Structures are given as structure tokens and as C-alpha cells.
Amino acid sequence: MGDTIRFGTDGWRARIAEDYTFDNVRRCAQGFAAYLANHGKGGADVVVGYDKRFAAEHFAAAAAEVMAGNGFRVWLTDDATPTPTISYSIVERGAAGGINITASHNPPWDSGFKVRDQHGAAVSPDGLRDIEAAIPPVSDIRRMSFDEAQAAGHVVVWDPRTAYLAHVAKLVDIESIRQAGLDIVVEPMWGNGMGWFPHILAGGETRVTEIHNVRNPLFPEMARPEPIPPNVDVGLRKTVELGADVCLIMDGDADRMGIGDENGTFINQLQVFALLAYYLLEVRGQRGPIVKTLSTTSMLFKLAEMYDVPIHETGVGFKYVAPKILEVDALIGGEESGGYAFRGSVPERDGIVGNLYFLDLMVRTGKRPSELIADLYEKLGASYYYERVDTRFPPEHRPEAKARLDAAEPGILAGLQVTEIATSDGYKYLLEDGGWLLIRFSGTEPIIRVYCETTDEAKVKPLLDEGLRLAGLA
């Protein structure tokens, strides 16, 4: 068992019973307690929640014991709870921050430990480094037994759903969606999003069919609860089988989303980001800055120019996106993984609100998903094509790969001129057609990712092959 714990793109994730143990969860909680105390928030309220992975509720109770033992009052969710609901609850409860026991989209054998600040936002990189530095050995953990903490009122088990649902109802016209007569397939991926849409949309003409809606931490019929193919294929087939209008997809902790159209075609994360931005700017007539990670779509630059709004690009991860959202009061912020946050809510990815907004876009325009994509491309004057390849890559080989990439300065990739190379987070090659190729190491898993976006579909595979070659993988 390693002694050093490092927070990656979004928290600490590790294999259950190997590095992810009760002792290490308690150590992380002790580090977070010290961090809050060092920032003058000792004795404040803290929210603790969890997902549907193996033993998640017991790991959450262990974290609650430590926070209580350090003098904090803990609001512990009464069941597995979507990440956006946990983040909203931090603000609603006036808490100093929160702990979320979740590995999001990781494989079944992993669990995770995420932290959020008083805004319900991902803690900044500097804050994460401070938390890491405060993580002590097991012998320095202060904790109170769960029963004792609950009896003393230091741990309060409560239901966060009511307040969150009231908040969501202020953001979108749910009644119009209820009465729209849509046929919807919902794919919660065995995770925290199960049950929410049947409840929210009950009582009207719209019909909801939910699949994979029991707890099963092995995530059958998918490699992992990540809302991209092939994990979404069962939901897409069900959409066609039922003749449904749309498939709404959420990842394991319901902070990320995906969309399948009426033909069973997956609408990728970059297309969804552009459609949601278009919805807010054009359909709802709102204005405000857009925040995007460098790994997501260039379509947003075109939309920002068309609607005369600022756009800000950050590194990958909401630890970069959330602070920028708060700084500029963004209309929308998001990343390539399918996580989007919206003005009027907390600066946290929200797969529930995002999917409701997509339904509202369908209702207001009277169009199905495939028609919305066609309209978007007509407005932009071009079609966009995107793909990503993930390859297992042992961490010990990273220095060698980084040295190779540092030395490579390609002038041409797949026949396209490289106009700029950006190395703020990985290696991004901007191309003459407005597209790009990106190579970066995952911050949550031993994986190297190669992504590209281009306006020429025939260039997608050659660009990915070039990226694999540059990384020494082909």
C-alpha cells in the first residue's frame, strides 16, 4: 500500500482494497479537515455523499467519522446521490465544502475521493496541493465513531433531493417537457442518475423508459459507466427498438451526459457542448462568457464570434474550469468528457440539468436530435468530426514519452499544416483547417489519450494515427 496520495484531474482514484482502503480514505478526510481548518473554516458544516460503487456508503461513513472527529458537522446523504446534487447541497446548506466518494466513469474495480469548495466547485490545483500536503499517516487521524457522532449531532443523515429539485425547476420549464409527448430512453449506467427522470417527468404526456436502473457495481453490458461508445450501445439499440425520440445518458455519478438521436446514432460530447451553447445563446437569448477546456470543440469559438460573447480556454478538468466560471460569471462551461455547468447553478458538471436543457431545446424548436445537428452545422457553415483513442500507458513510461513529444515539432500532420503547438496541458497541434490534434496523459488513470477534431471526415483516422506515432504507440 503506497503512502503517497495524489489528486489527479478530479480527485484521487485507486483500486478498491489495494490502495483504496478505509485507512487511506480516512487519511484523505483528515487532510481535507486540516485544509479547511487552515483556511479558517474549522467547525463548519461539510457535506458528504457517495455513488453506487462497491461499499461506497461505508467509505462515506468513514470520511464522515473523521470530519466529525475534527469538529465539523457533517451532512451525510441518505442514499447514493448525483454529484451535482451534492455540490448544490454544499451551497444550500451553507457548508464550507464537501467530500464525494465516487470514481465517476472509472472501471468497476476503482473508487474515488473528490473534494469541493464552498461554491460546490472543484478545488483549484493550488488547493489540491495543500490538501495533499496535509494528508497524514494513519496514526495521526482523528475520528469519532459513527454512532457517537450521529447521537451527538455531529453527523446528520438527510435527503438532499427536495431542495435540488426545487432549484432545477427554476432553471427549466419542466411542465412543458412533461406535456410534450416525447418518448425518452434514459440510460443511467447503473449509477446515481437512476430514477431521477422518471420522477421529474412523471404525470404528463411524455413517456420515459429507463434501463440499467438497479445497483450493480460490476456495470454489466459496458466496460465502465462512461457515456461514450461502446458503453452506450445498449441504450442506443433500445432507442431504435422503442421508436423513441431521444436517449438521455448519464455517467456513474450523473455529472456527465451523452445523447443518442432518434436513429440510434451517438451525438458526441463536442456536438452536445455546441448544441447546449447554441440553445442558451440563440433559443433562450442569453449572453455571457463561454469556458471550455483545450480538449473540446472549436465550434465554440465560432459561436462566440457569432453571438459576440467572450470565450476562455483552460486546461483539462473542472479544477481549471470551475474557478474560471466563477471568475467570469460564465453562461456555460464544459469539457470534452461530456460535463457541462450552467449559469444560475453551481459551477459543477450536471448531467441532470444538461439533459433537461437538451429536452427543452427539442421542445422549443420542435426538432429531433438529428435535425438539431443538421441545423447547427448549417449555421456554422461546416460539419465537424471528432474521435478519441485511449491506450493503456504505465506511468513509469511517461518520462520517455514526454521526452519524445517534447522533441517532436511536426510541420505537417495528415497532410494539414500545423499552425501552432500548445503545451499548457498535453501536446495540442492546431491545424490549418481549424481542427486540432491533442495528445495528453490522463490525470485519473494510467492512460494516454489521443484526440482530434476536423472538418474533413477523411482526416480523422490519419490524424489519430499520427498522434499514436508521435506518442510512440504505433
VOKOL-526304 format. One record per residue (C-alpha): residue in one letter; x, y, z. Coordinates in nm, 3 decimals. Layout:
> A,X,Y,Z
...
END
This chain:
> M,0.000,0.000,0.000
> G,0.152,0.332,-0.108
> D,0.180,0.612,0.147
> T,0.166,0.897,-0.107
> I,-0.177,1.003,-0.232
> R,-0.203,1.233,-0.533
> F,-0.512,1.412,-0.660
> G,-0.543,1.396,-1.038
> T,-0.778,1.569,-1.284
> D,-1.069,1.532,-1.041
> G,-0.976,1.389,-0.703
> W,-0.798,1.072,-0.601
> R,-0.896,0.739,-0.759
> A,-0.749,0.395,-0.696
> R,-0.826,0.025,-0.696
> I,-1.053,-0.086,-0.413
> A,-0.876,-0.294,-0.145
> E,-0.535,-0.226,-0.298
> D,-0.461,0.145,-0.247
> Y,-0.823,0.246,-0.195
> T,-0.869,0.132,0.165
> F,-1.060,0.262,0.465
> D,-0.735,0.386,0.617
> N,-0.646,0.583,0.306
> V,-0.995,0.730,0.279
> R,-0.966,0.841,0.640
> R,-0.623,0.991,0.567
> C,-0.771,1.191,0.279
> A,-1.054,1.312,0.501
> Q,-0.803,1.417,0.768
> G,-0.608,1.610,0.505
> F,-0.926,1.788,0.391
> A,-1.020,1.866,0.752
> A,-0.675,2.018,0.810
> Y,-0.701,2.216,0.487
> L,-1.037,2.365,0.587
> A,-0.913,2.444,0.938
> N,-0.602,2.611,0.796
> H,-0.832,2.836,0.591
> G,-1.033,2.947,0.893
> K,-1.323,2.706,0.844
> G,-1.276,2.478,1.141
> G,-1.603,2.363,1.293
> A,-1.806,2.448,0.983
> D,-2.063,2.230,0.808
> V,-1.944,1.979,0.545
> V,-2.149,1.770,0.300
> V,-2.051,1.406,0.237
> G,-2.206,1.196,-0.040
> Y,-2.133,0.883,-0.242
> D,-2.214,0.678,-0.551
> K,-2.336,0.320,-0.612
> R,-1.996,0.152,-0.636
> F,-1.885,-0.126,-0.406
> A,-1.901,-0.023,-0.037
> A,-1.928,0.347,-0.126
> E,-2.170,0.417,0.159
> H,-1.924,0.264,0.408
> F,-1.632,0.468,0.274
> A,-1.852,0.778,0.303
> A,-1.933,0.691,0.665
> A,-1.558,0.655,0.734
> A,-1.496,1.002,0.590
> A,-1.784,1.140,0.798
> E,-1.633,0.992,1.116
> V,-1.306,1.176,1.053
> M,-1.471,1.509,0.975
> A,-1.682,1.477,1.290
> G,-1.372,1.385,1.490
> N,-1.216,1.712,1.374
> G,-1.508,1.921,1.496
> F,-1.708,1.959,1.174
> R,-2.080,1.900,1.142
> V,-2.142,1.654,0.861
> W,-2.447,1.644,0.635
> L,-2.436,1.286,0.504
> T,-2.665,1.199,0.213
> D,-2.916,0.927,0.293
> D,-2.852,0.739,-0.032
> A,-2.627,0.738,-0.337
> T,-2.660,1.089,-0.479
> P,-2.569,1.258,-0.809
> T,-2.255,1.468,-0.791
> P,-2.438,1.788,-0.899
> T,-2.690,1.736,-0.618
> I,-2.407,1.702,-0.367
> S,-2.242,2.018,-0.499
> Y,-2.569,2.214,-0.489
> S,-2.627,2.093,-0.134
> I,-2.298,2.248,-0.022
> V,-2.430,2.590,-0.121
> E,-2.784,2.521,0.002
> R,-2.653,2.406,0.343
> G,-2.404,2.695,0.367
> A,-2.125,2.438,0.408
> A,-1.753,2.502,0.385
> G,-1.705,2.224,0.133
> G,-1.781,1.865,0.055
> I,-1.648,1.512,0.008
> N,-1.783,1.284,-0.262
> I,-1.696,0.915,-0.262
> T,-1.706,0.835,-0.633
> A,-1.483,0.717,-0.916
> S,-1.719,0.867,-1.174
> H,-1.658,0.682,-1.504
> N,-1.361,0.467,-1.396
> P,-1.367,0.085,-1.428
> P,-1.566,-0.120,-1.172
> W,-1.268,-0.202,-0.951
> D,-1.195,0.164,-0.868
> S,-1.336,0.408,-0.617
> G,-1.255,0.773,-0.560
> F,-1.241,1.070,-0.327
> K,-1.346,1.409,-0.465
> V,-1.347,1.737,-0.275
> R,-1.550,2.051,-0.338
> D,-1.523,2.407,-0.205
> Q,-1.789,2.633,-0.054
> H,-1.923,2.712,-0.402
> G,-1.978,2.343,-0.477
> A,-1.692,2.374,-0.725
> A,-1.385,2.159,-0.783
> V,-1.100,2.276,-0.561
> S,-0.829,2.463,-0.752
> P,-0.492,2.297,-0.828
> D,-0.324,2.503,-0.554
> G,-0.586,2.393,-0.304
> L,-0.543,2.028,-0.404
> R,-0.170,2.054,-0.346
> D,-0.239,2.195,0.002
> I,-0.475,1.905,0.078
> E,-0.219,1.652,-0.044
> A,0.046,1.810,0.178
> A,-0.187,1.783,0.480
> I,-0.261,1.410,0.437
> P,-0.109,1.245,0.747
> P,-0.005,0.892,0.838
> V,-0.277,0.669,0.980
> S,-0.154,0.728,1.334
> D,-0.246,1.099,1.313
> I,-0.609,1.051,1.210
> R,-0.870,1.196,1.448
> R,-1.208,1.027,1.427
> M,-1.530,0.969,1.619
> S,-1.736,0.653,1.589
> F,-2.032,0.694,1.356
> D,-2.294,0.611,1.618
> E,-2.139,0.850,1.868
> A,-2.112,1.127,1.607
> Q,-2.472,1.083,1.498
> A,-2.602,1.075,1.855
> A,-2.415,1.398,1.931
> G,-2.550,1.570,1.619
> H,-2.209,1.588,1.452
> V,-2.335,1.368,1.167
> V,-2.681,1.437,1.025
> V,-2.821,1.196,0.768
> W,-3.058,1.383,0.536
> D,-3.228,1.377,0.196
> P,-3.086,1.640,-0.044
> R,-3.331,1.573,-0.327
> T,-3.613,1.812,-0.242
> A,-3.401,2.128,-0.239
> Y,-3.213,2.028,-0.555
> L,-3.531,1.951,-0.749
> A,-3.680,2.285,-0.647
> H,-3.363,2.451,-0.774
> V,-3.379,2.265,-1.108
> A,-3.742,2.369,-1.157
> K,-3.625,2.733,-1.157
> L,-3.379,2.668,-1.439
> V,-3.600,2.494,-1.695
> D,-3.972,2.470,-1.779
> I,-4.026,2.111,-1.672
> E,-4.402,2.121,-1.724
> S,-4.364,2.192,-2.096
> I,-4.137,1.888,-2.127
> R,-4.385,1.675,-1.930
> Q,-4.664,1.767,-2.168
> A,-4.460,1.749,-2.491
> G,-4.546,1.385,-2.560
> L,-4.184,1.279,-2.610
> D,-4.072,0.918,-2.596
> I,-3.747,0.911,-2.400
> V,-3.500,0.636,-2.319
> V,-3.284,0.708,-2.014
> E,-2.951,0.530,-1.963
> P,-2.816,0.599,-1.608
> M,-2.542,0.335,-1.644
> W,-2.628,0.153,-1.320
> G,-2.542,0.477,-1.140
> N,-2.664,0.771,-0.940
> G,-2.885,0.909,-1.215
> M,-3.133,0.623,-1.197
> G,-3.487,0.718,-1.104
> W,-3.447,1.093,-1.148
> F,-3.603,1.140,-1.492
> P,-3.900,0.908,-1.432
> H,-3.968,1.114,-1.119
> I,-3.909,1.460,-1.271
> L,-4.117,1.397,-1.583
> A,-4.399,1.192,-1.429
> G,-4.762,1.297,-1.465
> G,-4.774,1.420,-1.824
> E,-4.780,1.304,-2.186
> T,-4.406,1.235,-2.208
> R,-4.306,0.873,-2.162
> V,-3.979,0.763,-2.001
> T,-3.820,0.418,-2.032
> E,-3.521,0.369,-1.804
> I,-3.267,0.088,-1.844
> H,-2.976,-0.032,-1.626
> N,-3.157,0.115,-1.326
> V,-3.061,-0.113,-1.037
> R,-2.743,-0.109,-0.834
> N,-2.477,-0.328,-0.989
> P,-2.116,-0.213,-0.929
> L,-1.990,-0.453,-1.198
> F,-2.158,-0.236,-1.466
> P,-2.275,-0.521,-1.693
> E,-2.309,-0.461,-2.069
> M,-2.041,-0.190,-2.061
> A,-1.672,-0.167,-1.984
> R,-1.728,0.126,-1.749
> P,-2.002,0.382,-1.676
> E,-1.860,0.637,-1.921
> P,-2.116,0.799,-2.157
> I,-1.938,0.720,-2.484
> P,-1.944,0.422,-2.724
> P,-1.935,0.128,-2.686
> N,-2.069,0.172,-2.331
> V,-2.381,0.343,-2.467
> D,-2.459,0.089,-2.739
> V,-2.732,-0.094,-2.544
> G,-2.914,0.232,-2.483
> L,-2.886,0.333,-2.846
> R,-3.031,0.000,-2.961
> K,-3.317,0.035,-2.712
> T,-3.395,0.380,-2.854
> V,-3.439,0.235,-3.203
> E,-3.629,-0.069,-3.073
> L,-3.885,0.151,-2.897
> G,-3.901,0.416,-3.169
> A,-3.804,0.677,-2.909
> D,-3.724,1.041,-2.985
> V,-3.401,1.059,-2.786
> C,-3.172,0.869,-2.550
> L,-3.053,1.058,-2.243
> I,-2.732,0.919,-2.095
> M,-2.555,0.990,-1.764
> D,-2.229,0.852,-1.629
> G,-2.195,0.669,-1.297
> D,-2.224,0.976,-1.075
> A,-2.456,1.170,-1.311
> D,-2.235,1.473,-1.355
> R,-2.166,1.393,-1.721
> M,-2.411,1.336,-2.003
> G,-2.447,1.192,-2.351
> I,-2.718,1.196,-2.617
> G,-2.838,0.937,-2.865
> D,-3.056,1.054,-3.151
> E,-3.379,0.901,-3.277
> N,-3.186,0.680,-3.521
> G,-2.966,0.528,-3.251
> T,-2.668,0.745,-3.350
> F,-2.448,0.877,-3.072
> I,-2.416,1.256,-3.062
> N,-2.064,1.307,-2.935
> Q,-1.966,1.526,-2.643
> L,-1.831,1.808,-2.860
> Q,-2.154,1.826,-3.058
> V,-2.359,1.832,-2.737
> F,-2.146,2.117,-2.594
> A,-2.201,2.322,-2.911
> L,-2.576,2.247,-2.912
> L,-2.615,2.349,-2.547
> A,-2.425,2.672,-2.610
> Y,-2.643,2.737,-2.917
> Y,-2.956,2.666,-2.708
> L,-2.861,2.921,-2.444
> L,-2.742,3.187,-2.691
> E,-2.998,3.153,-2.971
> V,-3.306,2.979,-2.834
> R,-3.307,3.138,-2.488
> G,-3.139,3.461,-2.598
> Q,-2.893,3.467,-2.310
> R,-2.546,3.617,-2.322
> G,-2.230,3.555,-2.125
> P,-1.881,3.408,-2.150
> I,-1.810,3.050,-2.256
> V,-1.545,2.849,-2.072
> K,-1.400,2.543,-2.247
> T,-1.109,2.309,-2.194
> L,-0.848,2.287,-2.467
> S,-0.967,1.932,-2.542
> T,-1.312,2.031,-2.659
> T,-1.468,2.172,-2.972
> S,-1.357,2.463,-3.189
> M,-1.724,2.511,-3.278
> L,-1.748,2.718,-2.961
> F,-1.505,2.977,-3.099
> K,-1.736,3.023,-3.398
> L,-2.045,3.052,-3.180
> A,-1.870,3.301,-2.950
> E,-1.782,3.514,-3.252
> M,-2.133,3.493,-3.398
> Y,-2.303,3.598,-3.075
> D,-2.028,3.839,-2.967
> V,-1.951,3.674,-2.633
> P,-1.609,3.615,-2.472
> I,-1.457,3.268,-2.467
> H,-1.192,3.134,-2.229
> E,-0.986,2.816,-2.274
> T,-0.843,2.622,-1.979
> G,-0.653,2.304,-1.903
> V,-0.841,1.975,-1.880
> G,-1.052,1.920,-1.569
> F,-1.307,2.113,-1.369
> K,-1.034,2.211,-1.124
> Y,-0.949,2.462,-1.401
> V,-1.296,2.517,-1.546
> A,-1.483,2.588,-1.219
> P,-1.257,2.872,-1.096
> K,-1.278,3.038,-1.439
> I,-1.659,3.002,-1.441
> L,-1.674,3.184,-1.108
> E,-1.422,3.446,-1.219
> V,-1.605,3.548,-1.539
> D,-1.967,3.455,-1.446
> A,-1.981,3.217,-1.742
> L,-2.301,3.132,-1.925
> I,-2.175,2.777,-1.980
> G,-1.855,2.591,-1.904
> G,-1.756,2.242,-2.001
> E,-1.509,1.984,-2.116
> E,-1.461,1.709,-2.373
> S,-1.572,1.435,-2.135
> G,-1.939,1.540,-2.152
> G,-1.952,1.752,-1.837
> Y,-2.117,2.094,-1.857
> A,-2.204,2.358,-1.596
> F,-2.455,2.640,-1.636
> R,-2.510,2.992,-1.509
> G,-2.771,3.008,-1.235
> S,-2.648,2.684,-1.082
> V,-2.328,2.579,-0.909
> P,-2.002,2.560,-1.112
> E,-2.026,2.183,-1.130
> R,-2.092,1.942,-1.416
> D,-2.459,1.849,-1.413
> G,-2.590,1.562,-1.626
> I,-2.944,1.611,-1.499
> V,-2.975,1.980,-1.587
> G,-2.781,1.927,-1.912
> N,-3.020,1.657,-2.029
> L,-3.323,1.865,-1.927
> Y,-3.184,2.157,-2.127
> F,-3.146,1.928,-2.428
> L,-3.508,1.819,-2.394
> D,-3.610,2.184,-2.366
> L,-3.416,2.256,-2.686
> M,-3.613,1.980,-2.860
> V,-3.945,2.110,-2.727
> R,-3.882,2.476,-2.810
> T,-3.762,2.404,-3.163
> G,-3.993,2.110,-3.234
> K,-3.695,1.920,-3.375
> R,-3.539,1.580,-3.314
> P,-3.169,1.545,-3.229
> S,-3.051,1.463,-3.583
> E,-3.229,1.774,-3.713
> L,-3.067,1.988,-3.443
> I,-2.720,1.872,-3.551
> A,-2.801,1.949,-3.914
> D,-2.921,2.299,-3.819
> L,-2.609,2.362,-3.610
> Y,-2.376,2.266,-3.895
> E,-2.574,2.481,-4.138
> K,-2.533,2.779,-3.906
> L,-2.159,2.715,-3.865
> G,-2.106,2.659,-4.236
> A,-1.923,2.329,-4.184
> S,-1.955,1.982,-4.036
> Y,-1.721,1.875,-3.756
> Y,-1.580,1.528,-3.691
> Y,-1.424,1.411,-3.366
> E,-1.269,1.094,-3.227
> R,-1.058,0.988,-2.929
> V,-0.835,0.686,-2.873
> D,-0.738,0.577,-2.520
> T,-0.438,0.349,-2.472
> R,-0.312,0.189,-2.151
> F,0.017,0.351,-2.064
> P,0.217,0.268,-1.747
> P,0.314,0.581,-1.550
> E,0.680,0.473,-1.540
> H,0.699,0.517,-1.919
> R,0.575,0.876,-1.913
> P,0.919,1.045,-1.894
> E,1.032,0.862,-2.208
> A,0.713,0.953,-2.395
> K,0.728,1.315,-2.280
> A,1.086,1.346,-2.400
> R,0.982,1.213,-2.741
> L,0.689,1.454,-2.764
> D,0.897,1.749,-2.642
> A,1.145,1.686,-2.921
> A,0.880,1.642,-3.194
> E,0.785,1.957,-3.383
> P,0.584,1.833,-3.681
> G,0.507,2.085,-3.954
> I,0.252,1.866,-4.132
> L,0.004,1.616,-3.986
> A,-0.213,1.402,-4.215
> G,-0.146,1.648,-4.495
> L,-0.254,1.950,-4.291
> Q,-0.016,2.228,-4.191
> V,0.044,2.271,-3.818
> T,-0.013,2.638,-3.738
> E,0.068,2.627,-3.365
> I,0.179,2.384,-3.094
> A,0.037,2.442,-2.745
> T,0.183,2.256,-2.446
> S,-0.007,2.402,-2.150
> D,-0.180,2.067,-2.089
> G,-0.051,1.791,-2.312
> Y,0.054,1.850,-2.672
> K,-0.202,2.023,-2.892
> Y,-0.134,2.075,-3.261
> L,-0.357,2.340,-3.422
> L,-0.421,2.272,-3.789
> E,-0.482,2.488,-4.094
> D,-0.842,2.371,-4.138
> G,-0.935,2.495,-3.791
> G,-0.909,2.146,-3.645
> W,-0.664,2.008,-3.394
> L,-0.483,1.701,-3.264
> L,-0.419,1.657,-2.892
> I,-0.202,1.408,-2.705
> R,-0.217,1.404,-2.325
> F,-0.177,1.173,-2.028
> S,-0.492,1.106,-1.825
> G,-0.497,1.264,-1.481
> T,-0.714,0.988,-1.336
> E,-0.593,0.662,-1.494
> P,-0.276,0.507,-1.645
> I,-0.391,0.604,-1.994
> I,-0.262,0.820,-2.278
> R,-0.533,0.988,-2.484
> V,-0.515,1.097,-2.845
> Y,-0.798,1.325,-2.965
> C,-0.873,1.511,-3.285
> E,-1.139,1.735,-3.435
> T,-1.150,1.827,-3.803
> T,-1.391,1.949,-4.069
> D,-1.279,1.670,-4.306
> E,-1.413,1.327,-4.203
> A,-1.146,1.153,-4.412
> K,-0.874,1.311,-4.195
> V,-0.992,1.165,-3.864
> K,-0.817,0.828,-3.877
> P,-0.494,0.963,-4.034
> L,-0.474,1.229,-3.763
> L,-0.525,0.976,-3.485
> D,-0.260,0.752,-3.643
> E,-0.019,1.049,-3.649
> G,-0.089,1.111,-3.282
> L,-0.022,0.749,-3.189
> R,0.300,0.762,-3.390
> L,0.417,1.079,-3.217
> A,0.349,0.919,-2.879
> G,0.545,0.608,-2.978
> L,0.237,0.387,-2.977
> A,0.236,0.298,-3.347
END
